[in-house]
């Protein structure tokens, strides 16, 4: 009996630890949700000094959400969703083709180019912001949606994910398809793509989230801010002389929950793709 008892205690303590860690990470988001559901004057009412009431939406109010949508935040969400979806679709096509080429073909300078691609996603965006702005200015793309989409389509991490997966696909599949007369695009479409669903989901979510969270580049590429995306739009809710805190929390909650709602049902595929899961011959 002693051993099952020890196992039970160990199991219970381990899960209590998990719950405690989860609580620490979830608490800020929960407080933001609660604050967005309270009147603006009540947001900090129970913080100094702290009382448990601070974690409850009391008094309950939807004024913050009504206010943000009356101020045009719905259009900002639509703008961001449009940019993120176009970037994701175009990025899957471009990065998938690149990963397929690196995995299947041998050509001069392949390893050097692949190394540069791997290095590229380790660079902070601030390092390339000025050269990218100069190129965009010369192309006449400032204040154009193309400035938000085109620089974000090619992604070194997405290329690497596709490359890692495609190189693990058994060569027998490729050879059989080629013997049947399939061209390279047919091989990619009918053989590699159906096998790479986890990688497609992982790369697509990465591209979507990177675009969804972008702040500095949309701020530089859209100087007139006639076409606002979500991270830039959040700044509009902090005014010069007053901060409407419950609306700011409402915007933060919407901004966080949309990618979470996208990630949660697909997290198994997302983790599998990031872990470099592939087929073994």
N, C-alpha and C positions, 0 to 999 in steps of 0.2 A: 504493500500500500504506500510505502514511503516514496518509491520512485514515481508512481502516478501522481501523488500529491505534489512532489517537487516539480513535475512537468506542468501540472495545472497552475501552480503558483508562478512558474516561469512564463507560461503562456499569458496569464493574466497581467503580470507586470510588464511584459513586452507590449501588449496591446494598450495598456494604460499609457506607456511611453509614446506609442504611435499617436494616440488620441491627443496627448499633451502637445506633441510637436505639431500635429495638424491644427490644433486650436491656436497655437502661436502664429502660424502662417495665415490662417483664415480670419483671425480676429480683425486685422486692419480692414479687410474687404467687408466684413460684416459691419464694422462701425461706419464705414462709408455708406453702405446700403441703408443702415438705420438713420444716419444723418441726412440722407437724401429724402427720407420719408418724414422729416420733421420740419416745422416752420423755421425760417432762417434765424429768428431770434432765440430759438430753443436748441440750436445745434450744439453749443458749448455750455448749455445751462447746467448739465450734470457732470461736467468734466472737472471743474475746479470748485470745490473738491469732488473727487470721483465718487459716483454712486452707481450701483447696478442698473439704475434707470437709464444710464447713458447708452446701454446696449439694447435698449428697447425703443421701438418707434412710437414713443408717447410724448406729446400728442401726435397722432397720425395725420399726415397731410400729403397730398399729391401735388401741391403747388409748385414744387421744384420741377417736376417732370412736365407739368403743363407750361411752366415758364420757359424751359429750354426749347421745347418744340414751337412755342409761339415766337421765339427768337431765331427760328430757322435752323435748329440743330438737325431736324429731320433731313433737310437738304444736304447738310454736311455729311451725315451718315451715308446718304445715297451717293454723294460724290466719292467718298472713300471706298465704298463697296464697289463702285464702278471701276475705279483705278486699281484696286486690289485684285478684282476678278480678272480684268484684262491682263494685268501683269502675271497672274498665276497661270492663265491659259497659255499665253505667249511664252512664258518662262518654261513651262513643262515641255513645250515643243522644241524650243531652242536648246535648253539644257539637256533634254533627252537625246536629241540628235548628237550633241557634243559628247555626251557620255558614251553613246553607242559607237561613235567614231574612235574614241580613245580605247574602248574595250575590244573592238573587233579588228581594227586596221593597224598595220605597222607602217609608220612613215618617219621620215627624217625629222629629228627634233621633237619627237613625241614626248619623251620623258621630260625634256626641258620645259615644254609648253605646259604639260600637266603639273609640273612643279610650280610654275608661275601661277596657274589657276588655283592651286591649293594655298599658295601664299596670299593670293588676292583676298580670300575671305577672312584672313587673319588681320588684314589692315583695318584700322579704324576709319570710319567714313570721313572724319575730319581731315585725314591726310590727303584725300582726293577731292574734297569739296571744291577747292578753288580751281584746279584744272578742269573739273567737270562743269563748273559754272562758266568758265571761259569758252569751252566748246559749245555749250548750250546757247550762250549769247551769240557766238558766231553763226550758229545754225538758225538763229532767229526763233528759238523755241521758248524763250522766256514768256511766262503767262500763258503757256499752251499746255494742254493736258499731256502732250507727247513728252514734255520735259519731266513729268512725273513717272511716266510708264517706261519709256525706252531705256533709261540708265539702269532700271531695276530688273529688266528681263533676264539678262545674263547674270548668273549667280554662281560663284565658284563652288560653294558648298553643295548646291543642287547638282552641278556637273559631277562633282566627286561622288555624291550618293549614287547617281546613275552609273557612273563608271565602276564603282565598287560592286554594284549588283550585276551589271551586264557581264563583267569579266568572269563571274561565277556560273553563268548559264552554261550548261554542257555544250561543247562544240558540236556534238552529234546533232543537236537540234538545228544548228546553223547549216551544217553540211547537208542534212536531209532536205531542208527547205531549198537550198541552192540547187541540189540535184533535181528537184521538182520544177525548176525553172523560175523560182521566185527571185525578183530583184531585191536590192538591199532595203528599199523602203518597205517592201512586202514582208521581208524577214523581220524588220523592226516592228511593223504593225501587227503581224499575225503570230509571231513567235515570242519576241522579247516583251512587248508591251503587256500582253495578257499575264505573263509571269511576274511582272514587276508592279503589281497593284500596291503593295506596302510602300515601295519606293516612290511611286507616283503620289500617293497620299502624303508621305513625309515631305517630299519636295514641294508639293502644292501648298501644304500648310506653312512651310517655311517661307515661301514666297509671299503668301497672303499675310502672315504675321509681320514679316519685315516691312511690307508696304503699309500695313495698318498702323504700325508703331512709328513710322517715319515722321520726324519733326523738322530736323535741320534742313534737309533738302527741299521739302515743300515750301519752307519759309523762304529759301533762297530762290527757288525756281518760279515762284508765284509772287513777285514783289507787290503787285496790286491787290492780291488776296481776293480777287473776284471769284475764284474757284477754291474754296477752302476744303481742306481735308481735316480729319477728326482731331489729330494731335495739335494742329495749329488752331483749329476752332475752339479748343478748350481754353486757350489764352484769352478769348473774347469774354469769358465769364469772370475774369478778374479785372475789374475796372480800376481807373486811376485813383479814385477816392473811396471806393467801397468794393468789398468782395462779397458777392452773394453766395455764401458758403453752401447752402443746401442745393443750389443749382450747380455749383462747381462739383459737389459730390455726386449729383445725379448724372452729370456728364461723365465723370470718372467711372461710375458704376456701369453705364451703358458702354463706354469704351472698353472696359475690362470684360464684361460678360459676353459680348458678341464673339470674340475669339475663343473664350472659354467654352461657350456653347458649341462652337465648331470643333474644338479640340477634344472635348470629353468623349463623344461617341466614337471618335476615330483614334483615341490614344493608343490602342493596341497596335494598330498599323503604323502609327507615328513612331512609337518607340522601336518597333521591329525594323522599320526602315532606317532610323538613325543608328541602330546597333549594327547596321551593315549586314543584316540577314540576307542570305542568298541561297541559291540552289547548289547542291553538291552533285557532281557527276558520279 
